[in-house]
Amino acid sequence: MAQVIHGVNKYNRLALYNLPLSIQILVINLFITFIGLIFLIFFNYILIKNDDEIKTKKIIANQNLKSIQSFLEKNSIIRVPLFNDNCLVENINTCKDDDNLELSDPVLEPKITQEFVRNKYLNSDFNVKIYNEDWIRLVDTLDLYDFSIVEETYLPDEELNKNNLNFLNNLSQKYLILFSSYYDYLIKKDFLDKITKEKAEIFYVSESIKEQVIKEYYIEDKGGNLYLQFTAPIQVNKKVYGVIILSYPITNQVKSLGYTSLNILSFFILFVMIMIFMSLIFSQSLVSPIKKLSKLTILERERVNENKIIYPNRKDEIGVLSDEIQNMSAGLKLQIQQLEKFSEDVSHELKNPLTSLQSAMELIEKDSIAKADKNLLIKNILNDLRRMNQLITDISKFTRVKVEIELEKNQLINLNFFLDQIPNIFKNNTKNIKLVINKCYENIEVLGNKNKLTQVFVNLIENSISFSPKKTKILIELKKIEKNSVSIKIFDQGKGINFKDSEKIFERFYTDRQEDIKNHTGLGLSIAREIVTHMNGKLKLKKSDKSDYSGACFLIILPIRHSS
């Protein structure tokens, strides 16, 4: 088990979130670049697979083959003169004019054939070879030269070295070679069942003469290059006078596709460089304010002069974070102030009965007072002890409530359903007071802790019951006052509360019930306001606006939470 935990911790240390934010952004960019390279390879695959150049070139090759075949069959198969021994070189023209000159059988005339091929296919993409019926090669475009385009060029050694040192050009050429290899691999894979090893040309000539049909061969030469080769017989009246071999390379002929892929790669590299550059700039604009916020929190913790603590004022998420840190800091400071005030209040409230107890005990110890007075002192001592006991209980309850407010989870509370349950809590109250509920016509939900909200109503209603005559009524009225707010008023028919004490009654340990001070420590209304405030609401004393309920009127305002 320890090994597993150790392994988990080891992997956690390598997690991306353990790295600096700028490194995280860089790693994410590199990952995006890697995904982009995969898509680039896939794009090249689609580019090659959807290339129609092979099919198009095959159709053009067939058309040219048939064009050559048709021309030669119509124009190059002729009868030529047979010269006798008397026809010497110096009088050959005389021999041609001889009416008795003997002509040969029809043959494939070399000169006409060579001129036609030279004029049509010398500089084409196709290699054309013509054999006669005796398997003699009459013409081969690889052996022909067009002297009209031959130029003498001179490149100085310095210029040559300069070109060789052209880094970008070298990279481009290497990429084109790599793309060509990838292209060759995919093409060979497509024609794998048709590829044959290269054989002597005489084999293809004999096959064509024998079968007298146009045939095609996918040939792989010794260098691994793939060629498509066509053979067609030159025939008249079913007699073969020669064979045409037309071939061209399928692989290593991907200039247009290669440059298309190279352009896309160049754009991709440029895009990646811009993306990384912009990410570095963005990471700095993101990391710097976060570091600043981190330093500010340290200054807050070290209690440095507040004049030195200046939070960034921004409208983005960092600005929101800055505001939340300020709110949290202000909240913590307020909690500390309240704790200090609470300590002072508790100390003050406990000191009074303790002082009274001390004085009473000193008088009793001196034994210098009458018995009746001593009994009165003992009675006061018991009252002070009960008061202290109630005070300690309420202080404990108050601190527990504050902790629970911070820790307990909130939920959506439907106020109409919630208020239906409140009368059941006070069903058997000793004063026989009836609770009346006026609900809202629509369902309203607030976010809060149901138990704590119940405690608010218990404290307020108990306060109203204590000041109300027997057999009276308490009204709870629910109204939607704004689009996002709801008001809850609690009216009673008691004697009411002096409005000049409207804020004082919510202070801790304040009470105007001196006749029953031992049972009321003045923390109930303070706890209720604390809970309502934590729900982002308000609790205050208002003047009653109902003639039937002229006593106290407590107003609760809560924000409505709309269900998503």
C-alpha positions in Angstrom: 0.0 0.0 0.0 2.9 2.3 0.8 4.4 1.6 -2.5 1.2 2.5 -4.3 0.9 5.8 -2.4 4.6 6.5 -3.0 4.0 5.9 -6.8 0.9 8.1 -6.8 2.9 10.9 -5.1 5.7 10.4 -7.6 3.3 10.9 -10.5 1.6 13.8 -8.8 5.0 15.6 -8.6 5.2 15.2 -12.4 1.7 16.6 -12.9 1.4 19.8 -15.0 -0.2 21.8 -12.2 3.0 21.5 -10.2 5.0 23.4 -12.8 5.1 27.3 -13.1 2.2 28.8 -15.0 4.5 30.0 -17.9 5.9 26.5 -18.2 2.4 25.1 -18.2 1.4 27.4 -21.1 4.5 26.4 -23.0 3.9 22.7 -22.5 0.3 23.2 -23.7 1.5 25.0 -26.8 4.0 22.2 -27.5 1.2 19.6 -27.1 -1.0 21.6 -29.5 2.0 21.7 -31.9 2.3 18.0 -31.7 -1.4 17.5 -32.4 -0.9 19.9 -35.3 1.9 17.8 -36.7 -0.3 14.7 -36.6 -3.0 16.6 -38.5 -0.3 17.8 -41.0 0.7 14.2 -41.6 -3.0 13.2 -42.0 -3.5 16.2 -44.4 -0.6 15.0 -46.5 -2.1 11.5 -46.5 -5.5 12.9 -47.7 -3.7 15.2 -50.2 -1.9 12.2 -51.8 -4.9 9.9 -51.7 -7.1 12.5 -53.4 -4.6 13.3 -56.1 -6.0 12.6 -59.5 -2.7 13.2 -61.3 -1.9 9.5 -61.7 -5.3 8.7 -63.2 -5.2 11.8 -65.4 -1.7 11.1 -66.6 -2.6 7.5 -67.4 -5.5 8.7 -69.6 -3.2 11.2 -71.4 -0.5 8.4 -71.8 -3.2 6.1 -73.4 -4.3 8.9 -75.7 -0.7 9.6 -76.8 0.0 5.9 -77.3 -3.0 5.6 -79.6 -2.0 8.8 -81.4 1.5 7.4 -82.1 0.1 4.0 -83.1 -2.4 5.6 -85.5 0.2 7.9 -87.1 2.8 5.2 -87.6 0.3 2.7 -88.9 -0.9 5.3 -91.5 2.4 7.0 -92.4 5.4 5.0 -91.5 4.6 1.5 -92.9 5.8 1.8 -96.5 7.7 -0.1 -99.2 11.4 1.0 -99.6 13.7 0.5 -102.7 16.0 -2.5 -102.8 19.3 -1.3 -104.2 21.4 -3.7 -106.3 25.1 -4.0 -106.5 25.4 -1.8 -109.5 24.0 1.1 -107.5 27.0 2.7 -105.9 27.1 5.7 -103.7 28.1 8.1 -106.4 25.1 7.2 -108.6 22.4 6.3 -106.1 20.1 9.0 -107.3 20.2 7.5 -110.8 19.3 4.1 -109.3 16.2 5.6 -107.6 14.9 6.9 -110.9 15.2 3.5 -112.5 11.8 2.2 -113.4 12.9 -1.3 -112.9 13.9 -0.6 -109.3 12.7 -3.4 -107.0 10.8 -2.4 -103.8 10.8 -4.2 -100.5 7.8 -5.5 -98.6 6.1 -3.0 -96.3 8.3 -2.1 -93.4 8.4 0.5 -90.5 10.4 3.3 -92.1 13.0 4.6 -89.5 13.4 8.2 -90.7 9.7 9.0 -90.7 9.3 7.4 -87.3 12.3 9.2 -85.8 11.2 12.6 -87.1 7.7 12.1 -85.7 8.9 11.1 -82.3 11.5 13.9 -82.2 9.0 16.6 -83.0 6.2 15.4 -80.7 7.9 13.8 -77.7 11.4 15.0 -77.3 10.7 17.3 -74.4 7.5 15.6 -73.1 7.0 13.8 -69.8 6.8 10.5 -71.6 9.7 8.3 -72.7 8.9 6.8 -76.2 10.8 3.9 -77.7 10.0 2.3 -81.1 11.1 -1.2 -82.2 10.6 -2.8 -85.6 9.4 -6.3 -86.2 13.0 -7.5 -86.0 13.3 -6.2 -82.4 15.7 -3.5 -83.5 15.2 -0.2 -81.7 14.6 2.6 -84.2 14.1 5.5 -81.8 14.5 6.3 -78.1 13.6 9.8 -76.7 16.3 9.4 -74.0 18.9 9.2 -76.8 17.6 12.3 -78.6 18.8 15.8 -77.8 17.3 19.2 -78.6 20.3 21.3 -79.3 18.2 24.5 -79.6 17.7 24.6 -75.8 21.3 23.8 -74.8 23.0 26.7 -73.1 26.4 27.0 -71.6 26.1 28.2 -68.0 28.8 29.2 -65.6 28.4 29.4 -61.9 31.3 30.7 -59.9 32.5 28.7 -57.0 31.6 31.4 -54.5 28.0 31.5 -55.8 27.8 27.7 -55.6 29.1 27.7 -52.0 26.5 30.5 -51.2 23.7 28.3 -52.5 24.9 25.3 -50.7 24.9 27.3 -47.5 21.3 28.4 -48.0 19.8 26.9 -44.8 16.2 27.4 -45.7 16.6 26.1 -49.2 18.3 23.0 -47.8 15.6 22.4 -45.3 13.0 22.8 -48.1 14.7 20.3 -50.3 15.0 17.8 -47.4 11.3 18.2 -46.7 10.4 17.7 -50.4 12.6 14.5 -50.4 10.8 13.3 -47.2 7.4 14.1 -48.8 8.4 12.3 -52.0 9.4 9.2 -49.9 6.0 9.3 -48.1 4.3 9.7 -51.5 6.2 6.7 -53.0 5.4 4.6 -50.0 1.6 5.2 -50.3 1.6 4.8 -54.1 3.5 1.6 -54.0 1.1 0.3 -51.4 -1.9 1.1 -53.7 -0.3 -0.8 -56.6 1.3 -3.6 -54.6 -0.6 -6.4 -56.4 0.3 -5.0 -59.8 4.0 -4.2 -59.5 6.4 -6.4 -61.3 10.2 -6.4 -61.4 11.9 -4.7 -64.3 12.8 -7.1 -67.3 14.7 -6.6 -70.6 12.9 -4.5 -73.1 13.0 -7.3 -75.7 10.6 -9.3 -73.4 8.0 -6.6 -73.6 8.5 -6.3 -77.4 8.1 -10.0 -77.9 5.0 -10.1 -75.7 3.4 -7.2 -77.7 4.2 -8.9 -81.1 2.8 -12.2 -79.8 -0.4 -10.9 -78.2 -1.0 -7.9 -80.5 -2.9 -5.9 -77.9 -2.1 -2.8 -75.8 -0.7 -3.8 -72.5 0.3 -2.0 -69.3 2.9 -2.8 -66.7 3.7 -1.3 -63.3 7.4 -1.8 -63.1 9.8 -1.2 -60.2 13.4 -0.6 -61.3 16.5 -1.4 -59.4 16.5 2.1 -57.8 13.1 1.4 -56.3 11.3 3.8 -58.6 7.9 2.9 -59.9 7.1 3.3 -63.6 3.9 2.8 -65.7 4.8 1.3 -69.1 2.5 0.7 -72.1 3.3 -1.4 -75.1 1.3 -1.3 -78.3 1.8 -3.2 -81.6 2.1 -1.2 -84.9 0.1 -3.3 -87.2 -1.7 -3.3 -90.5 -4.0 -6.0 -91.7 -3.1 -8.0 -88.5 0.6 -8.0 -89.4 2.9 -6.5 -86.7 5.5 -4.1 -88.1 6.8 -2.8 -84.8 6.2 -2.1 -81.1 5.7 1.2 -79.3 6.9 1.4 -75.6 5.7 4.4 -73.8 6.7 4.8 -70.2 6.8 7.5 -67.5 7.6 7.5 -63.7 4.7 7.4 -61.2 6.9 8.1 -58.2 9.4 10.9 -57.7 7.1 13.1 -59.7 5.3 15.1 -57.0 6.6 18.6 -57.4 3.2 20.3 -57.2 1.9 18.3 -54.3 5.3 18.6 -52.5 5.3 22.4 -52.8 1.6 22.6 -51.7 2.6 20.5 -48.6 5.7 22.7 -48.1 3.7 25.9 -48.1 1.2 24.5 -45.6 4.2 23.4 -43.4 5.7 26.9 -43.6 2.4 28.4 -42.6 2.1 25.9 -39.7 5.6 26.7 -38.5 4.9 30.5 -38.7 1.6 30.0 -36.9 3.4 27.9 -34.1 6.1 30.6 -33.7 3.5 33.4 -33.4 1.4 31.3 -31.0 4.4 30.5 -28.7 5.5 34.2 -28.9 2.0 35.4 -28.0 1.6 32.8 -25.3 4.8 34.0 -23.7 3.6 37.6 -23.7 0.2 36.4 -22.4 1.7 34.3 -19.7 3.7 37.3 -18.5 0.5 39.4 -18.4 -1.1 36.6 -16.5 1.7 35.6 -14.2 2.8 39.1 -13.2 -0.5 40.2 -11.6 -0.9 36.8 -9.9 2.6 37.1 -8.4 1.6 40.6 -7.3 -1.5 39.3 -5.6 0.6 36.7 -3.9 2.9 39.3 -2.5 -0.1 41.4 -1.4 -1.5 38.5 0.6 1.9 38.1 2.3 1.8 41.8 3.1 -1.7 41.4 4.5 -0.6 38.5 6.6 2.5 40.4 7.9 0.2 43.3 8.8 2.2 45.8 6.8 1.0 49.4 6.6 -2.2 49.4 4.5 -0.9 52.3 2.4 1.6 49.9 0.8 -1.1 47.4 -0.1 -2.6 48.5 -3.5 -4.6 45.8 -5.3 -4.7 45.8 -9.2 -7.8 47.4 -10.6 -8.8 45.2 -13.6 -12.1 44.2 -15.3 -11.0 40.6 -16.1 -10.9 37.4 -14.0 -7.8 38.6 -12.2 -9.7 41.7 -11.2 -12.4 39.5 -9.9 -9.8 37.5 -7.9 -8.3 40.7 -6.6 -11.8 41.9 -5.4 -12.4 38.6 -3.8 -9.1 38.6 -2.0 -9.9 42.2 -0.8 -13.3 41.0 0.4 -11.8 38.0 2.1 -9.2 40.2 3.8 -11.9 42.7 4.9 -14.0 39.8 6.1 -11.2 38.4 8.2 -10.4 41.8 9.7 -14.1 42.2 10.5 -14.2 38.7 12.1 -11.1 39.7 14.2 -12.8 43.0 15.2 -16.0 41.2 16.1 -14.0 38.6 18.2 -12.3 41.4 20.0 -15.7 43.1 20.6 -17.2 39.8 21.6 -14.4 39.2 24.1 -14.9 42.7 25.6 -18.7 42.1 25.8 -18.3 38.7 27.5 -15.7 40.1 29.9 -18.1 43.0 30.8 -21.1 40.8 31.2 -19.3 38.3 33.4 -17.5 40.9 35.5 -20.8 42.5 36.8 -22.2 39.3 38.4 -18.7 38.3 39.6 -18.3 41.7 41.3 -21.7 41.4 42.9 -20.9 37.9 44.1 -17.6 39.0 45.5 -19.2 41.9 47.4 -21.9 39.7 48.8 -19.5 37.0 49.9 -17.3 39.6 51.6 -20.3 40.9 53.6 -21.4 37.4 54.5 -17.8 36.5 55.6 -17.7 39.5 57.9 -21.0 38.3 59.6 -21.8 41.9 60.4 -25.2 42.1 58.8 -28.7 41.1 60.0 -30.1 37.7 59.2 -32.8 39.1 56.9 -30.2 41.0 54.9 -28.0 37.9 54.8 -30.9 35.9 53.3 -31.4 38.6 50.7 -27.7 38.5 49.8 -27.9 34.7 49.5 -30.9 35.1 47.2 -29.0 37.7 45.1 -26.1 35.3 44.9 -28.3 32.6 43.6 -29.8 35.0 41.0 -26.3 36.0 39.9 -25.2 32.4 39.6 -28.3 31.6 37.5 -27.6 34.7 35.4 -24.0 33.6 34.9 -25.0 30.1 34.0 -27.6 31.3 31.4 -25.0 33.8 30.2 -22.3 31.1 29.7 -24.9 28.8 28.0 -25.9 31.6 25.6 -22.3 32.5 24.9 -21.6 28.9 24.0 -24.7 28.8 21.8 -23.7 32.0 20.1 -20.1 30.9 19.3 -21.4 27.5 18.1 -23.9 29.2 15.8 -21.2 31.4 14.3 -19.0 28.3 13.6 -22.0 26.4 12.1 -22.9 29.4 9.9 -19.4 29.2 8.3 -19.2 25.4 8.0 -22.7 24.1 7.3 -23.8 23.7 3.7 -26.5 25.8 2.1 -29.5 24.6 0.1 -32.4 26.1 -1.9 -35.3 26.8 0.4 -38.9 27.2 -0.9 -40.2 29.9 1.4 -43.9 29.0 1.0 -43.3 25.4 2.1 -40.9 26.6 4.8 -43.4 29.0 6.4 -46.0 26.3 6.4 -43.9 24.4 9.0 -43.3 27.3 11.4 -46.8 27.3 13.1 -46.2 23.7 14.1 -43.2 24.7 16.2 -45.4 27.1 18.4 -48.5 25.0 18.3 -48.6 24.5 22.1 -47.2 27.9 23.3 -48.2 28.8 26.9 -50.0 32.1 25.8 -52.2 30.4 23.3 -51.0 32.8 20.6 -52.0 31.9 17.0 -49.6 32.3 14.0 -51.1 33.5 10.7 -49.2 33.0 7.5 -49.8 35.1 4.3 -47.9 33.4 1.6 -46.8 34.6 -1.9 -48.8 33.6 -5.0 -45.6 32.3 -6.6 -42.9 29.9 -5.4 -39.8 31.8 -4.1 -36.5 30.1 -3.3 -33.6 31.5 -1.3 -30.2 30.0 -0.7 -29.4 29.2 3.0 -29.2 26.7 5.7 -32.7 25.5 6.6 -31.9 24.8 10.3 -30.4 28.2 10.8 -33.2 30.0 9.0 -35.6 28.2 11.3 -33.6 29.4 14.3 -34.1 33.0 13.0 -37.9 32.6 13.0 -37.8 30.9 16.4 -35.8 33.7 18.0 -38.0 36.4 16.5 -41.3 34.7 17.2 -40.3 33.9 20.8 -39.4 37.5 21.2 -42.8 38.5 19.9 -44.6 36.0 22.1 -42.8 37.2 25.2 -44.1 40.8 24.6 -47.6 39.8 23.4 -50.8 39.3 25.6 -52.4 35.9 25.7 -54.7 34.7 22.9 -53.4 37.3 20.4 -52.0 36.7 16.9 -48.7 36.9 15.2 -48.7 37.6 11.4 -46.0 36.4 9.0 -46.3 38.0 5.6 -44.3 37.0 2.6 -44.0 39.4 -0.4 -41.8 39.7 -3.5 -40.6 43.3 -3.4 -38.2 43.4 -6.3 -37.2 41.1 -9.2 -34.4 39.6 -7.0 -35.6 40.2 -3.5 -38.2 39.0 -1.1 -39.5 40.5 2.2 -40.8 38.6 5.3 -42.5 40.7 8.0 -43.4 39.4 11.4 -46.1 41.4 13.2 -47.3 41.0 16.7 -50.1 42.6 18.8 -47.9 43.3 21.8 -46.8 46.6 23.4 -44.2 47.2 20.7 -40.6 48.3 21.0 -39.4 51.9 21.3 -38.1 52.8 17.8 -35.2 54.7 19.2 -33.8 51.3 20.3 -34.3 49.8 16.8 -30.5 49.1 16.4 -29.6 48.7 20.0 -31.9 45.6 20.4 -29.6 43.7 17.9 -26.5 44.3 20.0 -25.1 41.4 22.0 -26.2 41.2 25.6 -28.7 44.1 25.3 -32.0 43.5 27.0 -34.7 45.8 28.5 -36.3 43.0 30.5 -34.7 43.7 33.9 -37.4 41.8 35.7 -36.4 38.6 33.9 -32.8 39.3 33.2 -31.6 35.9 34.5 -33.5 34.2 31.6 -32.8 36.7 28.8 -29.1 37.5 28.0 -29.9 39.6 24.9 -28.2 37.2 22.4 -31.3 36.0 20.5 -31.8 38.9 18.2 -28.0 39.2 17.7 -27.9 35.6 16.6 -30.8 36.1 14.2 -29.2 39.1 12.5 -25.9 37.2 12.2 -27.6 34.3 10.4 -29.6 36.6 8.0 -26.5 38.7 7.2 -24.6 35.5 6.3 -27.4 34.8 3.8 -26.7 38.2 2.2 -29.9 39.5 3.7 -31.0 42.2 6.2 -32.9 42.1 9.5 -34.2 45.2 11.0 -37.1 46.6 13.2 -39.8 48.5 11.2 -42.8 50.5 12.2 -46.0 48.4 11.7 -48.2 49.4 8.8 -51.1 47.3 9.9 -53.7 48.6 12.4 -54.6 45.1 13.6 -50.9 44.4 14.5 -49.7 47.5 16.3 -46.9 45.8 18.2 -43.4 45.1 17.0 -42.7 44.5 13.3 -39.4 42.7 12.2 -38.5 42.9 8.6 -36.3 40.2 6.8 -35.1 40.9 3.3 -33.4 38.0 1.4 -32.1 37.7 -2.1 -34.1 35.4 -4.4 -32.1 32.5 -5.9 -33.5 31.6 -9.4 -33.4 27.9 -10.2 -31.3 27.2 -13.3 
